[in-house]
Amino acid sequence: MVALCPGDPTPLVAELWTALGLRYSHAETDALWSQITELAPYHFEAHTSALQYWTAKWRGSHQLAREFAEKSAAGAPPGSLLAVLPVIAWYESHKDELGPAGYCPP
């Protein structure tokens, strides 16, 4: 698919989910991430997908997810949706502690 439209990051972004399922190493995922950010450095879905890879529930840890989110948000242009990544990383690390209140407003 990449060969059909080399400038489109969509197949590479989809491969991030393959990286989760097939247990890509951190080095393999870093290489994939480099390809993605070369084409689309502020692609929101790419960042949220990569953040999942770095969470403790998949292939990373709370620290790796937080560091990825903070670095991505800090490097994003003003007004970018990437500013929300640290909040998503926090939620991923604490959602088990929140109980039903973490999903429904009072």
C-alpha positions in Angstrom: 0.0 0.0 0.0 2.8 2.4 0.8 4.2 2.0 -2.8 0.9 3.1 -4.3 1.0 6.6 -2.7 4.4 7.1 -1.0 3.5 10.5 0.5 0.4 9.2 2.3 1.1 8.3 5.9 -2.1 6.3 6.4 -0.7 2.8 5.8 2.1 3.6 8.2 -0.2 4.9 10.8 -2.3 1.7 10.5 0.9 -0.3 10.9 1.3 1.1 14.4 -1.6 -1.1 15.4 0.2 -4.0 13.8 3.2 -3.1 15.9 1.0 -3.6 19.0 -0.4 -7.0 17.9 2.8 -8.4 16.5 4.9 -7.1 19.4 7.3 -4.9 17.4 10.4 -4.1 19.4 10.9 -0.5 20.5 13.6 -0.1 17.9 11.2 -1.4 15.1 8.5 1.0 16.3 11.0 3.9 16.5 11.9 3.2 12.9 8.3 3.1 11.8 7.6 6.3 13.8 10.5 8.1 12.0 8.9 7.2 8.6 5.5 8.5 9.8 6.8 11.8 11.2 8.9 12.4 8.1 5.6 12.5 6.1 3.3 14.0 8.7 4.9 15.3 11.8 1.7 16.5 13.5 -0.7 13.7 12.4 -3.2 13.4 15.4 -4.2 9.8 14.8 -0.6 8.8 14.3 0.3 10.3 17.7 -2.7 8.8 19.5 -1.9 5.4 18.0 1.7 5.6 18.9 0.8 6.7 22.4 -1.1 3.5 22.8 2.0 1.5 21.9 4.0 3.3 24.6 1.4 2.7 27.4 1.9 0.1 30.1 -1.0 -2.0 28.8 0.8 -2.6 25.5 4.5 -2.3 24.9 5.7 0.5 27.1 5.2 1.9 30.6 3.5 4.9 32.3 6.8 6.8 32.1 7.4 6.0 28.4 3.8 7.1 27.5 4.1 10.3 29.5 7.5 11.1 28.0 6.1 10.5 24.4 3.0 12.6 25.1 4.9 15.5 26.6 7.5 15.6 23.9 4.9 15.4 21.2 2.8 18.1 22.7 5.8 20.4 23.3 6.9 20.1 19.7 3.5 20.7 18.2 2.5 24.0 16.6 0.3 26.4 18.6 -3.4 25.3 18.5 -2.6 21.7 17.6 -4.7 18.9 19.0 -1.5 17.3 20.1 -1.6 19.5 23.2 -4.1 17.0 24.6 -1.7 14.0 24.5 -0.4 14.5 28.1 -4.0 14.3 29.3 -4.6 11.1 27.4 -1.4 9.6 28.8 -2.4 10.6 32.3 -5.8 9.0 31.9 -4.2 5.8 30.5 -2.1 5.6 33.7 -4.9 6.3 36.1 -8.2 5.1 34.6 -8.3 2.0 36.9 -8.3 4.3 39.9 -11.2 6.5 38.7 -14.0 3.9 38.8 -17.3 4.8 37.2 -16.7 8.5 37.7 -13.9 8.3 35.1 -16.5 7.5 32.5 -19.7 9.3 33.5 -20.3 12.8 34.7 -22.0 13.1 38.1 
